Amino acid sequence: MIGKTNPIDLRSAPIRPERVASVDAQAQALAKIPSQALAKTPSGVEGLDEITGGGLPQGRCCLVCGGAGSGKTLFGITFLAEGALRYGETGVFICFEETERELSVNAASLGYDLEKLKAENKLAVDRIRVERSEIAETGDYDLEGLFIRIGYAIKTVGAKRVVLDTIETLFSGFSNTAILRAELRRLFAWLKEQGVTSVITGERGEGALTRHGLEEYVSDCVILLDHRVVEQVATRRLRVVKYRGAAHGADEYPFLIDASGISVLPVTSLVLAHEAPNERTPTGVAALDEMLGGKGFWRGSSILVSGAAGTGKSTLAAHFVEAACARGEKAILFAFEESPRQIVRNMASVGIDLQRWIDAGLLRIASTRPTFSGVETHLARMHRDIEDFAPAVVAIDPIYTLGFVGGLAQERIMLLRLVDFLKSRGITAMLTAAEAGVSGEIDQAGVSSLMDAWIQTRVTEQDGERRRSLFILKARGIAHSSAVRGFALTSQGLKLLDARAGAGT
């Protein structure tokens, strides 16, 4: 009965020749299927289907391997829960280690209610104990008892998806690994015969993807989950090691596990095919728009605002998001140095009321310490927030603090991914960056070449005063002023001074 924790009787059950013949016939049948006819099952894992071109191989076995804490069990939970909730496909979860209660608690951390899915007959959970002390090996044996349990669970809910977590438990229960390996091959073939898409999790081994080095060879798809720590910063990465019969992304991709589930962020688009809207986006500073032909920047472009500390970069970013909200558009401000309350208070001193837009649901301020996680995890979180909030405008203030946790090389890759993602969504982005001196070190990460427009801000000393100024270094596709304009930060916001004055306070 589903849910019972009775051990499987695997003793004195000889392997029959007709079963081996059945396995060979299955393998021959699969070999005749043309690669272009390979159907796919959506994984339910955000971003993974984009990498695999549609999901996991339908009706086949997928191995998900990785070290302890890499997210294998949560991957399996997501595969089944999203299958039931989003795609209407029922599933079976066979667990060898955790109890049903523990599994339900773990699933709740991702926002899934397994008890409700079970009550609605959308999911069956069966815990199978394999205790060495309860098993007596007498001659040959097979996994027929396991097949019966899985088959009954599949029929109970009419399952289209199956998860086995984790396969190593079977090896720990038996000493004759040669027979067990043969039975595992038969298990994979039997699951295919049932017409279900299966996810089988396995622990990572030394020098091999799994501890016993077999599962990766008989699986049609292998996904490797990695949870590594570099310089005391943890980062999760996913890689599709193999995918029979289908093209797939072979790079490492950062992925995130949080209360909203698992999400994977592809590195970049395969081709540069972003749309080029003819609409313009105002900056929020009327005089600055005039320097850009009176209309602002192109929608969907990426704008860099660089300058030394105290030159008004954050104020420009605040004007930018406020103007978007005033037009009725949503905006996100990603901050890495100040808390949301501190930003709201500081911007109020220059006449920018961000709180009203937060209350109206048009503005979200997401503040995170740069050292909270690796740059790829930051990128995955920004990806998740953008997908959830669907903003038209994004501001990141400042961008270069992320270099503290990843170095310039990782920072450049992260920026490339971020800019590519924003452009693919048609989002207009403003990124601020601190630089030292007039020339600065802004190009150490090579970010300037990624930007469509670049505004530099400066502070100079003249007649015993510090005077702020800005100029447009570049603006692709826009006729723009070459003047250096002084500006002042007033109680009504940033005010550009007359071009002939050339100085500000």
Long-range contacts (C-beta under 8 A, 24 or more apart in sequence): 2-124, 2-125, 2-126, 2-152, 2-153, 2-156, 3-100, 3-125, 3-126, 3-127, 4-126, 4-127, 5-99, 5-127, 5-128, 5-129, 6-129, 7-128, 7-129, 7-130, 7-131, 7-134, 7-135, 8-128, 8-130, 8-143, 8-145, 8-146, 8-149, 9-145, 10-135, 10-141, 10-142, 10-143, 10-144, 10-145, 10-146, 10-174, 11-135, 11-136, 11-137, 11-138, 11-141, 12-138, 12-139, 12-141, 13-140, 13-141, 13-142, 13-144, 13-145, 14-139, 14-140, 14-142, 15-140, 15-142, 15-179, 15-182, 15-183, 19-142, 19-186, 20-186, 22-189, 22-193, 23-185, 23-186, 23-189, 26-189, 26-192, 26-193, 27-189, 30-192, 33-245, 35-245, 35-246, 38-245, 38-246, 40-246, 41-83, 41-89, 41-160, 41-161, 41-197, 42-82, 42-83, 42-86, 42-87, 43-78, 43-79, 43-82, 44-78, 44-79, 44-81, 44-82, 44-83, 44-86, 44-87, 45-75, 45-78, 45-79, 45-82, 45-255, 45-261, 45-262, 45-263, 45-264, 46-261, 46-262, 46-263, 46-264, 46-384, 46-387, 47-253, 47-255, 47-263, 47-264, 47-265, 47-266, 47-383, 48-238, 48-264, 50-266, 51-240, 51-248, 51-249, 51-253, 51-264, 51-266, 52-221, 52-240, 52-243, 52-246, 52-248, 52-249, 53-246, 53-247, 53-248, 54-246, 56-197, 56-199, 56-221, 57-197, 57-220, 57-221, 57-243, 57-244, 57-245, 57-246, 58-197, 59-192, 59-195, 59-196, 59-197, 60-192, 60-197, 60-198, 60-220, 60-221, 60-244, 61-188, 61-191, 61-192, 61-198, 61-200, 61-218, 61-219, 61-220, 61-221, 62-197, 62-198, 62-199, 62-200, 62-219, 62-220, 62-221, 62-222, 62-223, 63-200, 63-201, 63-202, 63-209, 63-210, 63-215, 63-216, 63-219, 63-221, 63-222, 63-223, 64-199, 64-200, 64-201, 64-202, 64-223, 64-225, 65-201, 65-202, 65-203, 65-204, 65-209, 65-210, 65-215, 65-216, 65-222, 65-223, 65-224, 65-225, 66-203, 66-204, 66-224, 66-225, 66-226, 66-227, 67-203, 67-204, 67-225, 67-226, 67-227, 68-203, 69-227, 70-204, 70-225, 70-226, 70-227, 70-236, 71-225, 71-227, 71-236, 71-255, 71-257, 71-262, 72-165, 72-166, 72-201, 72-202, 72-225, 73-98, 73-103, 73-106, 73-165, 73-166, 73-201, 74-106, 74-109, 74-110, 74-257, 74-262, 75-199, 75-201, 75-223, 75-225, 75-262, 76-163, 76-165, 76-199, 76-201, 77-103, 77-106, 77-107, 77-110, 77-112, 77-114, 77-163, 78-110, 78-112, 78-261, 78-262, 79-161, 79-163, 79-199, 80-123, 80-161, 80-163, 81-107, 81-110, 81-112, 81-114, 81-117, 81-123, 82-261, 83-160, 83-161, 84-117, 84-122, 84-123, 85-112, 85-117, 89-159, 89-160, 89-161, 90-121, 90-122, 90-123, 90-124, 90-157, 90-158, 90-159, 90-160, 90-161, 91-122, 91-123, 91-124, 91-157, 91-159, 91-160, 91-161, 91-162, 91-163, 92-123, 92-124, 92-125, 92-126, 92-150, 92-153, 92-154, 92-157, 92-159, 92-161, 92-162, 92-163, 92-196, 93-123, 93-124, 93-125, 93-126, 93-162, 93-163, 93-165, 94-126, 94-128, 94-149, 94-150, 94-153, 94-162, 94-163, 94-164, 94-165, 95-125, 95-126, 95-127, 95-128, 95-165, 96-127, 96-128, 96-129, 96-130, 96-164, 96-165, 96-166, 96-167, 96-169, 96-170, 97-165, 97-166, 97-169, 98-127, 98-165, 99-127, 100-125, 100-127, 109-259, 110-257, 110-259, 110-260, 110-261, 110-262, 111-259, 111-260, 111-261, 112-261, 121-157, 122-157, 123-157, 124-153, 124-154, 124-156, 124-157, 124-159, 126-150, 126-153, 130-169, 130-170, 130-172, 130-173, 131-173, 132-172, 132-173, 135-173, 135-174, 137-174, 137-175, 137-176, 140-179, 141-174, 141-176, 141-179, 142-179, 142-183, 142-186, 143-170, 143-183, 143-184, 143-186, 143-187, 146-187, 147-187, 147-190, 150-191, 151-194, 154-194, 154-196, 159-196, 160-195, 160-196, 160-197, 161-196, 161-197, 161-198, 161-199, 162-191, 162-194, 162-196, 162-197, 162-198, 162-199, 163-198, 163-199, 163-200, 163-201, 164-198, 164-199, 164-200, 164-201, 165-200, 165-201, 166-201, 166-202, 166-203, 167-200, 167-201, 167-202, 167-210, 167-215, 168-202, 168-203, 168-210, 168-211, 168-212, 171-211, 171-212, 177-212, 181-212, 181-214, 184-214, 184-215, 184-218, 185-214, 185-218, 188-218, 188-219, 209-241, 216-241, 216-242, 220-244, 220-245, 225-255, 226-252, 230-374, 231-405, 233-371, 233-373, 233-374, 233-405, 233-406, 234-373, 234-374, 234-377, 235-373, 235-374, 235-376, 235-377, 236-377, 237-376, 238-264, 254-374, 254-376, 254-377, 254-379, 254-380, 255-380, 256-377, 256-380, 256-381, 256-383, 256-384, 258-381, 258-384, 260-384, 260-388, 263-380, 263-383, 263-384, 263-387, 264-380, 265-376, 265-379, 265-380, 265-383, 265-417, 265-421, 267-413, 267-417, 268-416, 268-417, 268-420, 269-420, 269-424, 274-300, 274-423, 274-424, 275-300, 275-426, 276-300, 277-426, 281-324, 281-393, 281-428, 282-323, 282-327, 283-316, 283-319, 283-320, 283-323, 284-316, 284-319, 284-320, 284-321, 284-322, 284-323, 284-324, 285-316, 285-319, 285-493, 285-494, 285-496, 287-485, 287-495, 287-496, 288-470, 288-496, 290-481, 291-472, 291-480, 291-481, 291-483, 291-485, 291-496, 292-472, 292-475, 292-478, 292-480, 292-481, 293-478, 293-479, 293-480, 297-428, 297-452, 297-453, 297-475, 297-478, 298-428, 298-452, 298-476, 298-477, 298-478, 299-392, 299-426, 299-428, 300-423, 300-426, 300-427, 300-428, 301-428, 301-429, 301-452, 301-453, 301-476, 302-419, 302-422, 302-423, 302-428, 302-429, 302-430, 302-431, 302-450, 302-451, 302-452, 302-453, 303-428, 303-429, 303-430, 303-431, 303-451, 303-452, 303-453, 303-454, 303-455, 304-430, 304-431, 304-432, 304-433, 304-442, 304-447, 304-448, 304-451, 304-453, 304-454, 304-455, 305-430, 305-431, 305-432, 305-433, 305-455, 305-456, 305-457, 306-432, 306-433, 306-434, 306-435, 306-440, 306-442, 306-454, 306-455, 306-456, 306-457, 307-434, 307-435, 307-456, 307-457, 307-458, 307-459, 307-470, 308-434, 308-435, 308-436, 308-437, 308-440, 308-457, 308-458, 308-459, 309-434, 310-459, 311-457, 311-458, 311-459, 311-468, 311-470, 312-457, 312-468, 312-470, 312-487, 312-489, 312-494, 313-397, 313-398, 313-432, 313-433, 313-434, 313-457, 314-343, 314-346, 314-397, 314-398, 314-432, 315-347, 315-350, 315-352, 315-489, 315-493, 315-494, 316-430, 316-432, 316-455, 316-457, 316-494, 317-395, 317-397, 317-430, 317-432, 318-343, 318-347, 318-350, 318-352, 318-354, 318-395, 319-352, 319-493, 319-494, 320-393, 320-395, 320-430, 321-354, 321-357, 321-363, 321-393, 321-395, 322-352, 322-353, 322-354, 322-357, 324-362, 324-391, 324-392, 324-393, 324-428, 325-357, 325-360, 325-362, 325-363, 328-362, 329-362, 329-391, 329-392, 329-393, 330-362, 330-363, 330-364, 330-389, 330-390, 330-391, 330-392, 330-393, 331-357, 331-362, 331-363, 331-364, 331-391, 331-392, 331-393, 331-394, 331-395, 332-363, 332-364, 332-365, 332-366, 332-385, 332-386, 332-389, 332-391, 332-393, 332-394, 332-395, 333-363, 333-364, 333-365, 333-366, 333-394, 333-395, 333-396, 333-397, 334-366, 334-367, 334-368, 334-382, 334-385, 334-394, 334-395, 334-396, 334-397, 335-365, 335-366, 335-367, 335-368, 335-397, 336-367, 336-368, 336-369, 336-370, 336-396, 336-397, 336-398, 336-401, 336-402, 337-397, 337-398, 337-401, 338-367, 339-367, 340-365, 340-367, 343-367, 349-491, 350-489, 350-490, 350-491, 350-492, 350-493, 350-494, 351-490, 351-491, 351-492, 351-493, 352-493, 364-389, 364-391, 370-401, 370-402, 370-404, 370-405, 371-404, 371-405, 373-405, 374-405, 374-406, 374-410, 375-402, 375-405, 375-406, 375-410, 375-411, 375-414, 376-406, 376-410, 376-414, 378-402, 378-414, 379-414, 379-417, 379-418, 382-418, 383-421, 386-421, 386-422, 386-425, 386-427, 391-427, 392-427, 392-428, 393-427, 393-428, 393-429, 393-430, 394-422, 394-427, 394-428, 394-429, 394-430, 395-429, 395-430, 395-431, 395-432, 396-429, 396-430, 396-431, 396-432, 397-431, 397-432, 398-431, 398-432, 398-433, 398-434, 399-431, 399-432, 399-433, 399-447, 400-433, 400-434, 400-445, 403-445, 408-444, 408-445, 411-445, 412-445, 412-446, 412-447, 415-445, 415-447, 415-450, 416-450, 419-450, 419-451, 452-476, 452-477, 453-478, 460-503, 462-503, 465-505, 466-505, 467-503, 467-504, 467-505, 468-504, 468-505, 469-502, 469-503, 469-504, 470-496
